Amino acid sequence: MTSAIPGIPACRLANAAILITIVATQFSCEPAPVENAYERDVPRLIALIGESESDAAWPVLQAAVARFKNDNPGFEVDLIAPPSPSPTGQQKLLDDLAKKTVSCVCIIPSDALSLRSAVKQLATGGRPVVTIGMDVPDSRRTVFSGPSELEIGQAAAAACALTLENRSPTVITLHAGDANAAYSVRRHAFAQNLPVHGSIQILKELDCSGNAFDAADLIRRESRNFPRVGCWVLFDDWPLRVTARDVRLLPLGSRMVVCGDSPEYLDRVRRGELQAMITFDFFEAVENALATARALIENPTAERPPFVMSKTLTITISELDWYERCWTNWRRGQRSPPEGP
């Protein structure tokens, strides 16, 4: 066989050609670099569902989303909520998300019991769900970001004891029964810790079943029956949701502790109608939820704790100015001021 290149035997050229072919074939079958697989294949869309577009937390959510997107380029957050507070509206949004390409869902539940089925449907369908502020028990949600319900109940007991100084050591509580595990934990933690603060008697426990209008009726009726009770303790803000801001819920001179976080109640603290709000760092809880959503998207098989706790806060007249600054910061996408409780 005559070589096409003078001085080089044809058999060597043939062997070289075979070697080049083998190497080229190997390189042509190499997979794409793994470092770019995540960016190419995994969607990065987080849905964040608020209670409503009309509540005080909506601007905070908008600011938190803007901060998260700025700090996490490549991630998108779809912020949605019903126009007004509505468990049915939130349920519809969850049902719609089950049909869309969303990597993770974060939700601030307006009513845990009514949303349990929709949350479970998403979770069992492979969508991680992060609940914020209020948990949704028995829903298979992935992570809860918010306050410890045990600490909420303990803080309510301590605030009640302070409120009762120089008053009758008696209490009436408002709860939602045992259907919602979160409220049950608050209620029992309160009852267990109350004796730590002295001989305080619970005169009556009122069950409003979580209905705001029923709660307001119960409070007004029983306040007439027990005008000298030392303090009222509400394990959520049910009756205040349907009471105008300039209308007193209780008669003049009554004392009240509320587990609630709305800045709309700060005027009630300022004018002495509300002695303490038991709440938590809302902005921190939302930040933690979005960070958790990112982690769930990046590494869905990693084990992680089912709770990310936020600091429990007791807001009285002494902490009022600081808590107002908190909400101002949160609306700007900034964390709570360092000074405070």
C-alpha positions as CSV (number, residue, x, y, z in Angstrom):
1,M,0.0,0.0,0.0
2,T,1.4,3.4,-1.0
3,S,1.4,6.1,1.7
4,A,-0.3,9.4,0.9
5,I,2.4,11.2,2.9
6,P,5.9,10.5,1.7
7,G,8.1,8.9,4.4
8,I,5.3,7.7,6.6
9,P,4.1,4.0,6.1
10,A,0.5,3.6,5.2
11,C,-0.1,1.2,8.1
12,R,0.9,3.8,10.6
13,L,-1.4,6.4,9.0
14,A,-4.2,3.9,9.2
15,N,-3.6,3.2,12.9
16,A,-3.5,6.9,13.6
17,A,-6.8,7.4,11.8
18,I,-8.4,4.7,13.9
19,L,-7.1,6.2,17.1
20,I,-8.4,9.7,16.2
21,T,-11.8,8.2,15.3
22,I,-12.0,6.4,18.7
23,V,-11.0,9.6,20.6
24,A,-13.4,11.7,18.7
25,T,-16.2,9.2,19.3
26,Q,-15.5,9.3,23.1
27,F,-15.6,13.0,23.3
28,S,-18.8,13.2,21.2
29,C,-20.5,11.0,23.8
30,E,-19.3,12.9,26.9
31,P,-22.3,14.3,28.9
32,A,-22.7,18.1,29.3
33,P,-20.9,19.6,32.2
34,V,-22.8,18.8,35.4
35,E,-22.3,22.3,36.9
36,N,-24.8,23.8,34.5
37,A,-27.4,21.0,34.8
38,Y,-29.2,22.7,37.6
39,E,-29.5,26.1,35.9
40,R,-30.7,24.3,32.7
41,D,-33.2,21.8,34.0
42,V,-34.7,22.9,37.4
43,P,-37.4,25.6,37.5
44,R,-36.8,28.3,40.1
45,L,-40.3,29.7,40.6
46,I,-41.7,30.2,44.2
47,A,-45.3,31.0,44.8
48,L,-45.9,33.1,47.9
49,I,-49.6,33.4,49.0
50,G,-50.6,36.2,51.4
51,E,-53.8,36.4,53.4
52,S,-55.1,39.3,51.2
53,E,-54.0,42.2,49.1
54,S,-55.8,44.5,51.5
55,D,-54.2,43.6,54.9
56,A,-51.3,45.4,56.6
57,A,-48.8,42.6,55.8
58,W,-49.1,43.0,52.0
59,P,-46.6,45.8,51.6
60,V,-44.2,43.8,53.8
61,L,-44.5,40.8,51.6
62,Q,-43.9,42.9,48.5
63,A,-40.7,44.3,50.1
64,A,-39.5,40.9,51.3
65,V,-40.0,39.4,47.8
66,A,-38.1,42.3,46.2
67,R,-35.2,41.8,48.6
68,F,-35.1,38.1,48.1
69,K,-35.1,38.4,44.3
70,N,-32.3,41.0,44.5
71,D,-30.2,38.7,46.7
72,N,-31.0,35.6,44.8
73,P,-30.7,36.3,41.0
74,G,-32.3,33.6,38.9
75,F,-35.1,32.9,41.3
76,E,-38.6,34.2,40.6
77,V,-41.3,34.7,43.2
78,D,-45.0,35.0,42.3
79,L,-46.7,36.9,45.1
80,I,-50.5,36.4,45.1
81,A,-53.4,36.7,47.5
82,P,-57.2,37.1,47.4
83,P,-58.4,40.7,47.2
84,S,-59.8,40.4,50.8
85,P,-59.2,37.9,53.6
86,S,-60.8,34.6,52.5
87,P,-59.9,31.0,53.2
88,T,-61.9,30.1,50.1
89,G,-59.9,32.5,48.0
90,Q,-56.6,31.0,49.3
91,Q,-57.9,27.5,48.7
92,K,-58.7,28.4,45.0
93,L,-55.1,29.8,44.6
94,L,-53.7,26.6,46.0
95,D,-55.8,24.5,43.7
96,D,-54.7,26.6,40.7
97,L,-51.0,26.2,41.6
98,A,-51.4,22.4,41.5
99,K,-51.9,22.8,37.7
100,K,-48.9,25.1,37.2
101,T,-45.1,24.7,37.1
102,V,-44.2,26.0,40.5
103,S,-41.2,24.6,42.4
104,C,-42.3,25.5,45.9
105,V,-45.3,27.1,47.6
106,C,-45.1,29.4,50.6
107,I,-48.4,30.4,52.3
108,I,-49.6,32.6,55.2
109,P,-52.8,30.6,56.0
110,S,-55.9,32.6,56.9
111,D,-57.6,29.5,58.3
112,A,-55.6,26.4,58.8
113,L,-58.4,23.9,58.9
114,S,-60.1,24.9,55.7
115,L,-56.7,24.8,53.8
116,R,-55.6,21.4,55.1
117,S,-56.9,19.5,52.1
118,A,-55.5,21.8,49.4
119,V,-52.0,21.9,51.1
120,K,-52.0,18.1,51.4
121,Q,-52.9,17.8,47.7
122,L,-49.9,19.9,46.7
123,A,-47.5,18.2,49.1
124,T,-48.5,14.6,48.1
125,G,-48.2,15.7,44.4
126,G,-44.5,16.5,45.0
127,R,-44.7,20.2,45.6
128,P,-42.9,21.3,48.8
129,V,-45.1,23.6,50.9
130,V,-43.8,26.1,53.5
131,T,-46.4,27.5,56.0
132,I,-45.7,30.9,57.5
133,G,-47.0,32.4,60.8
134,M,-49.6,29.8,61.4
135,D,-49.1,26.1,60.8
136,V,-51.5,23.7,59.0
137,P,-51.4,20.5,61.0
138,D,-51.8,17.1,59.4
139,S,-51.3,18.5,55.9
140,R,-47.9,17.0,55.0
141,R,-46.5,20.5,54.6
142,T,-42.7,20.4,54.3
143,V,-41.6,23.2,56.7
144,F,-43.3,25.7,59.1
145,S,-41.7,29.1,59.5
146,G,-43.0,31.1,62.4
147,P,-43.3,31.3,66.2
148,S,-43.4,28.5,68.7
149,E,-47.0,28.0,69.8
150,L,-45.7,26.8,73.1
151,E,-43.8,30.1,73.6
152,I,-46.9,32.1,72.5
153,G,-48.9,30.5,75.3
154,Q,-46.2,31.0,77.8
155,A,-45.8,34.7,76.9
156,A,-49.5,35.2,77.1
157,A,-49.5,33.8,80.7
158,A,-46.6,36.1,81.7
159,A,-48.2,39.2,80.1
160,C,-51.5,38.3,81.8
161,A,-49.8,38.2,85.2
162,L,-48.2,41.6,84.7
163,T,-51.6,43.0,83.6
164,L,-53.3,41.7,86.8
165,E,-51.1,43.7,89.2
166,N,-53.3,45.4,91.7
167,R,-56.4,43.8,90.1
168,S,-58.6,40.8,90.7
169,P,-56.5,37.7,89.9
170,T,-59.1,36.3,87.5
171,V,-59.1,35.6,83.8
172,I,-61.5,34.7,81.0
173,T,-60.0,33.2,77.9
174,L,-61.2,33.0,74.3
175,H,-60.2,30.0,72.3
176,A,-61.2,28.0,69.2
177,G,-61.6,24.6,70.7
178,D,-59.3,21.6,70.0
179,A,-59.9,21.3,66.3
180,N,-56.8,23.4,65.4
181,A,-53.7,21.9,67.0
182,A,-51.9,25.3,67.0
183,Y,-54.5,27.0,69.1
184,S,-54.7,24.0,71.4
185,V,-50.9,24.3,72.1
186,R,-51.3,28.0,73.0
187,R,-54.3,27.3,75.2
188,H,-52.7,24.5,77.2
189,A,-49.3,26.2,77.5
190,F,-51.1,29.2,78.9
191,A,-53.0,27.1,81.5
192,Q,-49.9,25.2,82.5
193,N,-47.7,28.4,83.0
194,L,-50.3,30.6,84.7
195,P,-49.7,29.1,88.2
196,V,-46.0,30.0,87.9
197,H,-47.1,33.6,88.1
198,G,-49.2,33.3,91.3
199,S,-52.7,32.3,92.3
200,I,-54.6,33.3,89.2
201,Q,-58.0,31.8,88.6
202,I,-59.5,31.1,85.1
203,L,-63.1,32.0,85.6
204,K,-64.3,30.9,82.2
205,E,-63.1,29.6,78.8
206,L,-65.1,30.7,75.8
207,D,-65.1,28.7,72.6
208,C,-65.8,30.8,69.5
209,S,-64.7,28.0,67.1
210,G,-62.5,30.5,65.3
211,N,-65.6,32.5,64.0
212,A,-64.9,36.2,64.3
213,F,-68.5,37.3,64.6
214,D,-69.3,34.7,67.2
215,A,-66.2,35.7,69.1
216,A,-67.3,39.4,69.2
217,D,-70.8,38.4,70.4
218,L,-69.3,36.2,73.2
219,I,-67.0,38.9,74.4
220,R,-69.7,41.5,74.6
221,R,-72.2,39.3,76.3
222,E,-69.8,37.8,78.9
223,S,-68.2,41.1,79.6
224,R,-71.6,42.2,81.0
225,N,-71.8,39.0,83.0
226,F,-68.3,39.4,84.5
227,P,-67.7,43.2,84.7
228,R,-65.0,42.8,87.4
229,V,-62.8,40.1,85.8
230,G,-59.2,41.0,86.0
231,C,-58.1,40.3,82.5
232,W,-59.3,38.8,79.2
233,V,-56.9,36.6,77.2
234,L,-57.6,36.1,73.5
235,F,-55.6,33.3,71.8
236,D,-56.1,35.0,68.5
237,D,-57.6,38.3,67.3
238,W,-60.9,36.9,66.1
239,P,-63.2,39.6,67.6
240,L,-60.9,42.5,66.7
241,R,-61.1,41.5,63.0
242,V,-64.8,42.6,62.9
243,T,-64.6,45.5,65.4
244,A,-64.0,49.0,64.0
245,R,-60.7,50.5,65.0
246,D,-62.3,53.3,66.9
247,V,-64.8,51.1,68.7
248,R,-63.9,49.4,72.1
249,L,-64.4,45.7,72.3
250,L,-64.6,45.7,76.1
251,P,-66.0,48.2,78.6
252,L,-63.8,51.0,79.8
253,G,-61.4,49.8,82.5
254,S,-61.2,46.2,81.2
255,R,-57.8,44.7,80.6
256,M,-56.9,42.5,77.6
257,V,-54.0,40.4,76.2
258,V,-54.3,39.3,72.5
259,C,-52.2,36.8,70.5
260,G,-52.1,38.8,67.3
261,D,-49.7,40.7,65.1
262,S,-51.6,43.4,63.2
263,P,-50.2,47.0,63.5
264,E,-53.8,48.1,63.3
265,Y,-54.1,47.2,67.0
266,L,-51.3,49.5,68.1
267,D,-53.7,52.4,68.7
268,R,-55.6,50.1,71.2
269,V,-52.3,49.6,73.0
270,R,-51.6,53.3,73.0
271,R,-55.0,54.3,74.5
272,G,-54.9,51.6,77.1
273,E,-57.6,49.2,75.8
274,L,-55.1,46.5,75.0
275,Q,-52.3,45.8,77.5
276,A,-50.2,43.3,75.5
277,M,-49.9,41.8,72.1
278,I,-48.2,38.4,71.8
279,T,-46.7,38.3,68.4
280,F,-43.5,37.4,66.5
281,D,-41.0,38.8,64.0
282,F,-43.1,38.6,60.8
283,F,-40.4,39.8,58.4
284,E,-37.9,37.2,59.8
285,A,-40.5,34.4,59.3
286,V,-41.1,35.4,55.7
287,E,-37.3,35.7,55.0
288,N,-36.8,32.3,56.6
289,A,-39.6,30.8,54.5
290,L,-38.2,32.1,51.2
291,A,-34.7,30.9,52.1
292,T,-36.1,27.5,52.9
293,A,-38.0,27.4,49.6
294,R,-34.7,28.1,47.8
295,A,-33.0,25.3,49.7
296,L,-35.8,22.9,48.9
297,I,-35.5,23.7,45.2
298,E,-31.7,23.4,45.2
299,N,-31.6,20.1,47.1
300,P,-35.0,18.5,47.3
301,T,-33.7,15.2,48.8
302,A,-31.8,16.8,51.7
303,E,-33.1,16.2,55.2
304,R,-34.1,19.4,57.0
305,P,-36.0,20.2,60.2
306,P,-39.7,20.6,59.9
307,F,-39.7,23.9,61.8
308,V,-37.8,27.2,61.4
309,M,-38.6,29.2,64.5
310,S,-39.1,33.0,64.7
311,K,-38.7,35.1,67.9
312,T,-41.8,35.5,70.0
313,L,-42.4,39.1,71.0
314,T,-44.5,40.7,73.8
315,I,-45.6,44.2,72.8
316,T,-46.8,46.5,75.6
317,I,-46.8,50.3,75.9
318,S,-43.1,50.1,76.7
319,E,-42.3,48.3,73.4
320,L,-44.8,50.2,71.2
321,D,-42.4,52.7,69.6
322,W,-39.9,49.9,68.8
323,Y,-42.6,47.7,67.2
324,E,-43.9,50.6,65.1
325,R,-40.3,51.0,63.8
326,C,-40.2,47.3,63.0
327,W,-43.2,47.6,60.7
328,T,-41.7,50.7,59.1
329,N,-38.5,48.7,58.4
330,W,-40.4,45.7,57.2
331,R,-42.3,47.7,54.6
332,R,-38.9,48.9,53.3
333,G,-37.6,45.4,53.0
334,Q,-35.4,45.9,56.1
335,R,-35.0,43.7,59.2
336,S,-36.2,44.7,62.7
337,P,-34.2,47.4,64.5
338,P,-31.5,45.9,66.8
339,E,-32.9,47.5,70.0
340,G,-36.1,46.2,71.5
341,P,-37.4,43.1,73.3
